Amino acid sequence: MVTRRCATLKAARRKHSSSDKGSQGMRVSESWSFVFTSFRYKIRSTLSDIFEVIDLDGNGLLSLEEYNFFELRTSGEKCDEDAWAVCRENFDTKKNELTRQGFMDLNLMEANDREGDPRDLWVTLHSMGYNKALELTEACPFVIDIYADKCKPRIKAVHMEACSGQLEKAICKSVLNKGNAKVMDGYENIIIYTYKRDTWITSVIENKDLQGGGLAAEGPSPVPLRRRDEHNRCGPDPVRALILEQLQPQLWPPLAWQSPLGPRKQVATMVKIVTVKTKAYQDQKPGTSGLRKRVKVFQSSSNYAENFIQSIISTVEPAQRQEATLVVGGDGRFYMKEAIQLIVRIAAANGIGRLVIGQNGILSTPAVSCIIRKIKAIGGIILTASHNPGGPNGDFGIKFNISNGGPAPEAITDKIFQISKTIEEYAICPDLHVDLGVLGKQQFDLENKFKPFTVEIVDSVEAYATMLRNIFDFNALKELLSGPNRLKIRIDAMHGVVGPYVKKILCEELGAPANSAVNCVPLEDFGGHHPDPNLTYAADLVETMKTGEHDFGAAFDGDGDRNMILGKHGFFVNPSDSVAVIAANIFSIPYFQQTGVRGFARSMPTSGALDRVANATKIALYETPTGWKFFGNLMDASKLSLCGEESFGTGSDHIREKDGLWAVLAWLSILATRKQSVEDILKDHWQKYGRNFFTRYDYEEVEAEGANKMMKELEALISDRSFVGKQFPVGDKVYTVEKIDNFEYSDPVDGSISRNQGLRLLFADGSRIIFRLSGTGSAGATIRLYIDSYEKDLAKIYQDPQVMLAPLISIALKVSQLQEKTGRTAPTVIT
C-alpha cells in the first residue's frame, strides 16, 4: 500500500522548498514536530480551510483538475492519473473524487507517517500563505490571466464570451463573496463587485433582474472580459455576470464604468442619517437570554425595537465602532427579517463598520457564537425567543452576545437596561436596505462617514459545519449512520433554524437517509407548534420512537441550542443524565483527546448526576446559576470543558453557547464507540454511579402578582432559622431539612456576585427542592419547581422518577402552597 504522496511530487516539493526552510527557521524536523504536536487541532482546521479554497465548484469534493491547482501551487508538478488512482485507493473518496477527510488525511500523512517528513506539511501550509503560527498572512490566488489596457483608467465592456471553466467560476465566486459591492447608478439591479489588490483589480458585474435584457441572467457561469478593438460590441447572449480585470497603477483615479446598456458613470449615492426622537420604556430588562416579548409589543409599541437595538449598540464605545464587526442572525421566526433591517440601519447610522449576516437572516445561536469567535467580532445580535412559540401571536426576542461568543454578562445587560430606561433618541439610516438573499459584500457610503458601511451575507451553515468536522470523527459517524449495519435515527428540527444544519451535516455529509430528518424547513410560526424539545411539545417524535423502528431520536428548539435525546421505544434521556453520560465517555470525542478536560459545570437546578462523574474522575465541578453566560467566564479562564443545564442545554468550550447539534454528535460518537443502545448505556451508567432521580414542573404564564407573592412568602417562611431541622414524614420515610437558602454565586474568575438565583430546601439525605421564577418567558411569570434525589440502591434505580419523587413533590406543594396562591392545579409541562 502506498502510504504517502507520489514520490516524484514529494521530491519536487523538497526541491521547491530547500531554500525556504532555512529562512523560516525550520532546519530540523524536530522543530516542526514540536509545532505539529502543539498545533495539531489548528492544523486540521487550516487544512479544512485550504480544502474550501481549492474546491472550486463547491460540491464538497476534489476532482483531479481541482487537486492539480493545489499541487501546482505547492509542489510545482501535477498529479497524473496513476498517482490519482493511488490516492483514491488509499484515501476517502466519493464518486472518484477526494473528500475533505481524504484530503486532510493525505496531507497529515506527511507528518504522521513513520517514513514521512513533517517538514513537507509545513511547505504545503507555507505555500498556501500560512505562517508558523498558522495565520494566513499572504493571499494565494491561483495564477490567472489578466486582460487590460495598461494606461487607461476607464474600462469598457466591449465584448463578452461564454466560458464554463472551473477557474473562471472560482474567480467569480471569490469576488462575489469577498469584493465590495456597489449599485450602478441608474440601474438598481446591476451590482458591481470590486476586489482590489496591490497590483490588479478584479470586478464582477452582476444583473439580478433575470427578466431584463443586456446583462440579464440566464445561468450562473461567470464570463471573463476579453479585450477587443473598441468597435466590437456586446454579444447577443444574455449572461449572469462578467469578470473585468485590469492592472492597477498606484495613482489611478477612481474608476468610471461604461456598461453595454449605455454610458453610465458610477457615482456613489450617499445614504442619509437621521436622528429620531423617542420615549423610553421601563420594561426592557434582558432576562437570562435577552429581551423577550410578544411580537405585538415590538410591532405596536412605537420604536420599541429601535430603542432596544440602539441601547445595545450604545454599549460599544464610539471610538471602537468604525473597526467593529457585529454578527447578526436569527431562528427564522416572525418579525425576524424586519428586525434585521432595523439593526442594519441603526448600526450603520451609529458608525458600526461591518455586519456579518446569515443568508436570509438564518443563523442558529451556536453558529453565531462560532462565527463571532472565528472572525473576532466584537459581538453579535441574535433574533430569537429560543423555545418559545412564534408567529404573529407568538414571541420575539433580541439577544446580545459579546466578543467571546457567549451571552452578555450581567454587567453589560444591566448597562443596556439602564440606557433603555433613559433613551431620548436613536440614529438610523431609513433608506438603507440590504438584500439578505445574496451572498457576498454590499457597501454603502453614508453621510459624514469617511469609510463605507459594509454588510457581508454569509452561508448560514458552512463555518459551523467546518468547526464540527474538526471536533468529531466524521468518518466514524458516517460509518455509523450509512454503513451496512447503520444506526436508524429520527431527527425532528421542529421547523426551527437547525433544519438546514441537520440536512447538510447529518444527511448530506454523514450519509443518514433524507427521511431520517423531519420538519427541517424553518417556518415563521414553527408550523404552529411550540419549538421546545421536551416530552410534551415534541410528542410526535416521542410517539414515533415508541414504535421501535428507530434506534436514536433527537429534537431541537427554535434557535438550535437545546436538544432532547431519546432511545429506542422512546427511552427518555433526562438532560441532567445526558451531560453526565457525555462526561463519563468524553474521550469518545476526538476534540477532548487533543485538548484534555479542564473541568465540568452544571447549573444549580440541574441534578447532581454530573457531580458523581466529577468525583470519580477527580475533575473539578462548578455549580452556577441558570444561564449559559455564567459558564463563559470559566471557559475563558481555561477552567471548564463540558457543561449542561437541566433545561435541555448541553455544550463545551468549543463555543460559548449551548449547542444542540453538538450534543447529538457527541451522543452518536459515544454510540459508535460503545456499540450499545442508548438505554443500555444509561443503565450501565446508573449501575456504576448511582442514579439522581430528577423532575421539573413548569407552571407557565402564571399571573405575575400571584407568582411574586408566592415566592416572597416562601422566602420569608424558609428564612426562619427554626425551619432548619423541620421533619416531613411521608409514607415510611422522613425527610429532614438540613439547609435552606436563596442560591448565591461568587464567580471564581472575576469575583462578581449573583444573588437571588433560586430558593433551595436541602435535606439530610441529599435530596433537593428548588423554586425559581424563569427569566425566559415573554408574558406573565413562569414558576419552575425542581426535585432531585439520589439513589444508589441497585434494586431501585430503574423505578419511575415520578413514583420515586412523589413524596418530595407533595412536600414542595405543601410548603409553597403553590396551588392555593396561583390557582394552578397542575403544571403546564412535566420533565
DRENLUM-725333 format. One record per residue (C-alpha): x, y, z. Coordinates in pm, whole numbers, padded with zeros to 5 digits, always signed. Each point is the difference from the previous one (the first is absolute). Example, Ala and Ser with C-alpha at 12.3 -4.5 7.8 and 13.67 -1.06 7.14 Angstrom:
// DRENLUM-725333
+01230-00450+00780 +00137+00344-00066 
This chain:
// DRENLUM-725333
+00000+00000+00000 +00121+00347-00084 +00001+00194+00324 +00115+00342-00110 -00026+00233-00296 +00149-00088-00336 +00378-00020+00034 +00063+00226-00297 -00223+00268+00147 +00164-00040+00338 +00346+00042-00150 -00114+00302-00195 -00143+00150+00312 +00325-00040+00193 +00193+00154-00285 -00250+00284-00019 +00033+00065+00373 +00371-00053+00067 +00095+00365+00010 -00314+00099+00184 +00047-00225+00303 +00307+00175+00126 -00155+00343-00021 -00304-00121+00189 +00204-00131+00291 -00112-00359-00059 +00338-00162-00067 -00068-00322+00183 -00302-00225+00007 -00002+00006+00380 -00101+00369-00006 -00292-00069-00225 -00096-00308+00201 -00040+00224+00303 -00212+00247-00198 -00207-00283-00146 -00069-00148+00343 -00087+00337+00150 -00226+00113-00284 -00156-00333-00101 -00358+00123+00042 +00067+00329-00179 +00182-00178-00286 -00310-00207-00069 -00209+00316-00004 +00250+00168-00235 -00002-00295-00240 -00378+00013+00003 +00016+00369-00095 +00242-00082-00285 -00245-00265-00121 -00265+00274-00026 +00234+00208-00218 +00082-00276-00248 -00351-00145-00018 -00075+00223-00297 -00345-00132-00085 -00108-00006+00365 -00131-00358-00005 +00202-00111+00302 +00227-00225-00208 +00329+00045-00187 +00029-00111-00359 +00343-00067-00151 -00022+00334-00180 -00069+00184+00325 +00266-00192+00189 +00262+00086-00262 -00049+00373+00056 +00109-00076+00357 +00291-00223-00108 +00134+00259-00244 -00012+00258+00275 +00174-00211+00263 +00233-00233-00193 +00030+00141-00350 -00123-00319-00170 -00329-00165-00081 -00131-00329+00134 -00043-00246-00289 -00278-00255-00042 +00204-00280+00156 +00083+00199+00311 -00365+00112+00023 -00108-00364-00012 +00231-00070+00296 -00158+00290+00190 -00348-00134-00068 +00104-00345+00118 +00148+00115+00331 -00199+00306+00099 -00369+00076+00044 -00168+00075-00333 -00351+00037-00136 -00092-00024-00366 +00373-00038-00079 +00069+00337+00161 +00191+00073+00320 -00210+00088+00307 +00096+00261+00257 +00106-00274+00242 +00203-00172-00271 +00178+00325-00086 +00082+00063+00367 +00121-00357+00057 +00215+00020-00314 +00178+00311+00124 +00021-00098+00367 +00157-00328-00110 +00314+00193-00088 +00044+00090+00365 -00142-00315+00158 +00154-00273-00214 +00312-00172+00132 +00173+00043-00337 -00127+00352-00061 +00153+00337+00073 -00212+00245+00207 +00171+00291-00176 -00188-00085-00318 -00327+00096+00168 +00156+00328+00104 +00092+00068-00364 -00361-00066-00102 -00130+00245+00257 +00264+00261-00079 -00067-00031-00374 -00366+00072+00066 +00085+00318+00190 +00014-00112+00366 +00276+00092+00244 +00137-00209+00289 -00283+00119+00225 -00243-00135-00262 -00121+00349-00082 -00089+00082-00360 +00248+00276-00075 +00005-00014-00379 -00298-00049-00228 +00069-00275-00252 -00221+00025-00307 +00076-00239-00281 +00188+00149-00295 -00244+00164-00238 +00026+00196-00322 -00067+00373+00019 -00157+00179-00295 +00033+00379+00019 +00097+00324-00165 +00307+00095+00199 -00029+00377-00007 -00371+00084-00008 -00198+00058+00319 -00329-00079-00176 -00130-00348-00057 -00255-00081-00270 -00184-00327-00030 +00062-00030-00376 -00032-00375-00042 -00116-00298+00198 +00030-00368-00074 -00141-00294+00194 +00248-00211+00196 -00080-00292+00229 +00346-00080+00138 +00034-00065+00372 +00264+00268+00044 -00228+00270-00140 -00280-00123+00226 +00231+00014+00297 +00109+00357-00080 -00360+00109-00028 -00102-00174+00322 +00298+00145+00188 -00068+00358-00108 -00372-00030+00076 +00088-00120+00351 +00294+00229+00076 -00040+00305-00222 -00153+00334+00091 -00345+00039-00154 -00151+00318-00145 -00316+00056-00201 +00054+00151-00347 -00151+00345-00015 -00321-00009-00198 -00028-00379+00003 -00104-00121+00345 +00017-00368-00098 +00358+00022-00130 +00261-00048+00271 +00374+00041-00045 +00219-00207+00233 +00359+00123+00012 +00292-00183+00161 +00317+00215+00016 +00354-00115+00057 +00331+00181-00021 +00059-00061-00369 -00335-00094-00151 -00374+00031+00026 -00261-00267-00065 -00362+00104-00040 -00319-00190-00063 -00306+00170-00145 -00318-00179+00104 -00354+00060-00122 -00260-00124+00245 -00293+00065-00234 -00035-00337-00166 -00269+00127-00239 +00178+00306-00135 +00225+00040-00304 +00364+00094-00038 +00170-00169+00295 -00309-00196+00104 +00065-00343+00147 -00056-00332-00167 +00246-00208+00203 +00262+00027+00272 +00315-00030-00213 +00246+00287+00035 +00124+00164-00319 +00352+00148-00014 +00054+00317-00199 +00213-00035-00312 +00150+00318-00144 -00096+00069-00360 +00006+00313-00213 -00245+00258+00124 -00231-00049-00299 -00096-00343+00130 -00321-00012+00197 -00158-00227+00259 -00106-00333-00147 -00372-00078-00017 +00001-00275+00264 -00125+00121+00340 +00223-00093+00295 -00015+00003+00378 +00333+00165+00078 +00322+00105-00163 +00351+00034+00138 +00211+00305-00074 +00367+00005+00092 +00258+00272-00042 +00342+00097+00122 -00022+00265+00266 +00254+00283-00016 +00073+00141+00343 -00154+00344-00058 -00293-00067-00228 -00316+00202+00075 -00326-00176+00093 -00131-00208-00287 -00296+00095-00216 -00196-00281-00160 -00176-00017-00334 -00246-00285-00034 -00135-00157-00320 -00331+00168+00085 +00153+00342-00066 +00248+00239+00163 -00076+00023+00372 +00251+00139+00245 +00019-00173+00337 -00088+00270+00250 -00034-00103+00363 -00338+00090+00150 +00034+00128+00354 -00231-00165+00252 -00142+00256+00237 +00009-00030+00378 -00284+00139+00210 -00057+00036+00373 -00343-00102+00130 -00144+00118+00329 -00147-00278+00212 -00139-00080+00340 +00159-00249+00236 -00163-00319+00121 +00050-00133+00349 -00052-00370-00078 +00298-00081-00225 +00201-00189+00259 +00176-00295-00169 -00062-00338+00160 +00238-00295+00008 -00008-00006-00382 -00081+00351-00115 -00320+00203-00034 -00309-00208-00077 -00347+00136-00057 -00307-00074-00203 +00043+00088-00367 -00281+00252+00035 +00202+00194+00257 +00282+00049-00251 -00243+00084-00278 -00250+00225+00174 +00213+00189+00253 +00158+00301-00169 +00377-00050-00052 +00006-00293+00241 +00248-00205-00201 +00193+00308-00113 +00053+00111+00360 +00139-00335+00109 +00227-00038-00304 +00137+00350+00058 +00054-00085+00367 +00207-00304-00097 +00215+00192-00247 +00045+00286+00247 +00199-00238+00221 +00271-00007-00269 +00245+00286+00046 -00030+00250-00291 +00376-00015-00066 -00022-00376-00058 -00300-00006-00230 +00161+00073-00337 +00226-00305+00024 -00265-00214+00170 -00180-00299-00148 -00333-00130+00128 -00148-00338-00094 -00377-00003-00055 -00242-00288-00051 -00307-00169+00135 -00218-00309+00010 -00235+00097-00283 -00296+00089+00219 -00259+00266-00086 +00132+00361+00005 +00366-00111-00032 +00064+00146-00345 -00152+00336+00092 +00214+00010+00314 +00316-00079-00199 -00063+00295-00232 -00042+00221+00309 +00331-00127+00140 +00171+00074-00333 -00136+00356-00014 +00073+00081+00365 +00346-00161-00001 +00094+00195-00315 -00120+00330+00143 +00194-00059+00321 +00328-00058-00181 +00033-00379+00026 +00242-00091-00280 -00122-00345-00101 -00282-00246+00048 +00023-00372-00080 -00347-00147-00054 -00113-00354-00076 -00159-00050-00342 -00372+00086+00021 +00070+00099+00360 +00031-00363+00110 +00265-00084+00260 -00036-00241+00290 +00111+00130+00338 +00300-00242+00006 +00095+00117-00352 -00004+00364+00112 +00234-00084+00287 +00225-00194-00238 +00022+00285-00253 +00059+00267+00267 +00299-00195+00124 +00131-00089-00346 +00001+00354-00140 +00076+00170+00334 -00314+00213-00006 -00083+00227+00293 -00325-00187+00044 -00325-00104-00158 -00373+00065+00008 -00218-00311-00009 -00368+00029-00087 -00171-00283+00181 -00231-00088+00283 +00163-00345+00013 -00255-00267+00095 -00292+00244+00024 -00276-00014-00266 +00018+00219-00311 -00234+00154-00256 -00195+00330+00011 -00152-00095+00336 +00317-00158+00136 +00321+00128+00155 +00300+00189-00131 +00337+00066+00160 +00320+00200-00041 +00314-00129+00164 +00352+00146+00014 +00310-00221+00005 +00345+00138+00074 +00340-00050-00163 +00063-00342+00155 -00313-00122-00179 -00204-00039+00317 -00304+00179+00142 +00069+00343+00145 +00078-00016+00374 -00210+00184+00253 +00229+00304+00003 -00078+00062-00367 -00370-00095+00007 -00043+00234+00298 +00164+00277-00203 -00231-00068-00295 -00298+00015+00234 +00112+00330+00153 +00043+00156-00345 -00341-00127-00110 -00168+00171+00297 +00142+00343-00083 +00033-00005-00380 -00127+00315-00172 +00102-00054-00364 +00152-00251-00237 +00192+00032-00327 -00113-00181-00313 +00050-00015-00378 -00366-00033-00105 +00071-00050-00370 +00259-00275+00039 -00111-00350-00104 +00205-00319-00022 -00075-00299-00220 +00028-00287+00247 -00018-00265-00271 +00317+00090-00195 +00328-00142+00129 +00291+00243+00006 +00077+00355+00104 -00219+00306-00041 +00144+00345+00071 -00171+00328+00068 +00139+00353+00015 -00151+00191+00291 -00031+00370+00063 +00283+00139+00212 +00181-00334+00009 +00353-00039-00136 -00026-00373-00056 -00281-00197-00163 -00230-00218+00204 +00036-00369-00092 -00252-00280+00024 +00120-00352-00077 -00254-00275-00060 +00151-00341+00081 -00101-00364-00038 -00204-00084+00310 +00140-00350+00047 +00356-00031-00130 +00209+00167+00275 -00184-00198+00266 +00028-00325-00197 +00373+00051-00044 +00036+00041+00375 -00184-00328+00068 +00219-00184-00252 +00299+00091+00215 -00166-00117+00323 -00146-00337-00095 +00118-00301-00199 -00224+00040-00305 +00130-00324-00152 -00118-00200+00301 -00332+00184+00009 -00053-00058-00371 +00060-00371+00047 -00248+00002+00290 -00275+00176-00197 +00047-00137-00350 +00193-00327+00033 -00148-00347-00060 -00117-00024+00362 -00093+00364+00027 -00162+00153+00306 -00355+00105-00085 -00059+00354+00122 -00296+00237+00014 +00078+00372+00028 -00273+00262+00049 +00112+00357-00072 -00346+00125+00104 +00001+00250-00291 +00271+00198+00179 +00328+00139-00121 +00194-00326+00039 -00177-00170-00293 +00251+00108-00269 +00287-00099+00230 -00146-00348+00054 -00054-00052-00373 +00351+00116-00090 +00194-00176+00275 -00193-00311+00099 -00158-00084-00335 +00220+00138-00278 +00337-00034+00169 -00038-00290+00243 -00230-00200-00223 -00313-00039+00211 -00302-00062-00227 -00189+00316-00090 -00315-00127+00171 +00192-00028+00328 -00057+00373+00052 -00344+00161+00018 -00137+00352+00036 +00325+00145-00134 -00140+00309-00176 +00018+00305+00232 -00346+00156+00029 -00101+00332+00152 -00249-00170+00231 +00186-00335+00032 -00290-00170-00174 -00239+00114+00270 +00186-00198+00266 +00198+00087+00311 +00371-00050-00093 +00098-00135+00340 +00174-00342-00002 -00168-00173+00291 -00240-00290+00050 -00303+00229-00027 +00075+00217-00302 +00198-00262-00195 -00270-00260+00049 -00002-00098-00370 +00363-00107+00023 -00066-00187+00323 -00286-00194-00158 +00207-00081-00309 +00286-00127+00215 -00236-00220+00200 -00065-00211-00310 +00353-00140+00030 +00090+00072-00364 +00281+00239+00095 +00300-00048+00227 +00067+00365+00081 -00215+00312+00002 +00063+00368+00061 -00188+00328-00013 +00117+00362+00005 -00151+00331+00102 -00060+00307-00215 +00354+00141-00001 +00185-00332+00012 +00168+00022+00339 -00218-00252+00191 -00041-00371-00060 -00196-00300+00118 +00144-00352-00033 -00214-00315-00031 +00089-00366-00035 -00187-00285-00163 -00364-00042+00108 +00003+00362+00118 +00251-00047+00282 +00043+00352+00141 +00343+00135+00096 -00039+00264+00267 +00219+00304-00088 +00175-00027+00337 +00089-00360-00078 +00096+00092-00356 +00284+00230+00101 +00116-00251+00260 +00018-00281-00259 +00193+00223-00241 +00241+00084+00284 +00051-00368+00081 +00072-00078-00368 +00165+00327-00093 +00300-00151-00175 -00227-00151-00263 +00021+00350-00147 +00335+00074-00177 -00007+00366+00104 +00046-00093+00366 +00272-00249-00085 +00193+00300-00129 -00093+00268+00254 -00042-00204+00317 -00272+00069+00258 +00035+00303+00226 -00325-00010+00194 -00373-00074+00007 -00286+00234+00088 -00376-00006+00041 -00267+00250+00085 -00120-00009+00360 -00343-00158-00071 +00155-00276-00215 +00020-00334+00182 +00322-00115+00166 +00062-00278-00255 +00295+00191-00145 +00146+00039+00350 +00030-00379+00030 +00212-00019-00317 +00213+00296+00109 +00070-00163+00337 +00091-00331-00159 +00234+00156-00257 +00139+00263+00239 -00092+00281-00240 -00110+00337+00139 -00376+00063+00012 -00160+00348+00001 -00359+00080+00096 -00132+00321-00160 -00330+00188-00021 -00232-00073-00292 +00119+00172-00319 +00275-00102-00240 +00181+00330+00049 +00129-00125+00335 +00193-00278-00172 +00180+00243-00231 +00231+00147+00262 +00108-00347+00110 +00073-00103-00359 +00194+00317-00076 +00210-00067+00308 +00070-00358-00121 -00184-00148+00298 -00285-00169-00187 -00035-00246-00288 -00352-00148+00026 -00320+00135+00150 -00374-00042-00003 -00336+00115+00130 -00313-00194+00085 -00187+00222-00250 +00128-00214-00291 +00320+00197-00049 +00333-00176-00052 +00332+00127-00131 +00374+00039+00035 +00273+00259-00035 +00004-00025-00382 -00235+00302+00005 -00164+00204+00275 -00360-00116-00049 -00184-00323+00059 -00008-00197-00321 -00276-00245-00093 +00159-00157-00307 +00334-00030+00181 -00177-00199+00274 -00155-00234-00258 +00338-00063-00165 +00151-00057+00346 -00262-00269+00069 +00051-00156-00343 +00376-00009+00069 -00066-00188+00324 -00230-00244-00178 +00265-00058-00268 +00261-00070+00269 -00207-00200+00248 -00207-00193-00257 -00290-00015+00245 -00352+00139-00005 -00088+00330+00166 -00193-00183+00273 +00282-00242+00074 +00252+00283+00027 -00224+00181+00251 -00063-00310+00209 +00370-00082+00010 +00064+00358+00112 -00252-00025+00287 +00145-00329+00114 +00346+00155+00020 -00082+00343+00146 -00346-00038+00151 -00299+00197-00127 -00118+00356+00066 -00377-00008-00040 -00106+00338-00136 -00312+00179-00115 -00103+00355-00083 -00351+00146+00019 -00062+00308-00213 -00295+00228+00076 -00004+00234-00302 -00159+00344-00035 -00106+00020+00362 -00143+00336+00103 +00315+00193+00094 -00131+00153+00323 -00104-00338+00141 +00329-00162-00099 +00207+00274+00160 -00210-00012+00317 +00044-00377+00027 +00378+00028-00038 +00022+00287+00251 -00203-00184+00266 +00190-00322-00062 +00332+00178+00048 -00125+00155+00325 -00111-00341+00122 +00325-00180-00065 +00208+00295+00120 -00120-00082+00353 +00293-00192+00148 -00239-00225+00187 -00088-00151-00338 +00337-00176-00001 -00047-00340+00161 -00370-00012-00088 -00114-00353-00082 -00246-00108-00270 -00126-00358+00041 -00132-00142-00326 -00103-00364-00008 +00275-00208+00158 +00267+00267-00046 +00084+00320+00192 +00172+00292-00177 +00197+00234+00227 +00089+00355-00112 +00376+00050+00030 +00047+00335-00174 -00210+00278-00155 +00119+00294-00209 -00048+00222-00302 +00284-00117-00225 +00285+00247-00033 +00293-00040-00239 +00347+00148+00025 +00180-00021-00333 +00342-00161+00064 +00150+00193-00292 -00100+00362+00052 -00154-00011+00349 -00338+00135-00113 -00299-00094+00215 -00337-00119-00133 -00271-00008+00266 -00360-00127+00019 +00050-00283-00247 -00253-00243+00145 -00152-00111+00331 +00145-00331+00118 -00110-00256+00258 +00285-00248+00056 -00077-00319+00193 +00224-00222+00210 -00006-00283-00256 +00124+00234-00277 -00340+00056-00158 -00083+00351-00121 -00311+00209-00067 +00057+00320-00198 -00234+00283-00103 +00082+00258-00269 -00176+00261-00207 +00120-00045-00357 +00157+00287-00196 -00081-00140-00344 -00373+00059-00019 -00161+00283-00197 -00329+00040+00188 -00104-00049+00361 +00233-00207+00214 +00128-00356-00025 +00049-00184+00330 +00243-00290-00017 +00007-00269+00269 +00298-00238+00000 +00030-00326+00194 +00328-00194+00023 +00067-00313+00206 +00294-00242-00013 -00043-00378+00016 +00279-00258+00000 -00207-00308+00086 +00024-00212-00319 -00341-00144+00072 -00158+00344-00033 +00194+00181-00273 -00233-00110-00280 -00318+00133+00164 -00222+00270-00154 +00130+00345+00106 -00352+00130+00069 -00061-00289+00240 +00337+00036+00173 -00035+00377+00036 -00369+00013+00098 +00074+00057+00372 +00226+00297-00072 -00250+00145-00249 -00273-00009+00264 +00231+00175+00248 +00081+00272-00255 -00366+00068-00078 -00088+00004+00369 +00279+00236+00106 -00051+00245-00289 -00381-00017-00010 +00048+00039-00375 -00343-00124-00094 -00178+00223+00250 +00194+00316-00096 +00008-00038-00378 -00321-00189-00067 +00194-00260-00197 -00097-00358+00072 +00255-00153-00237 +00320+00101-00174 +00005+00101-00366 +00298-00225-00072 +00161-00285+00195 +00356-00101-00088 
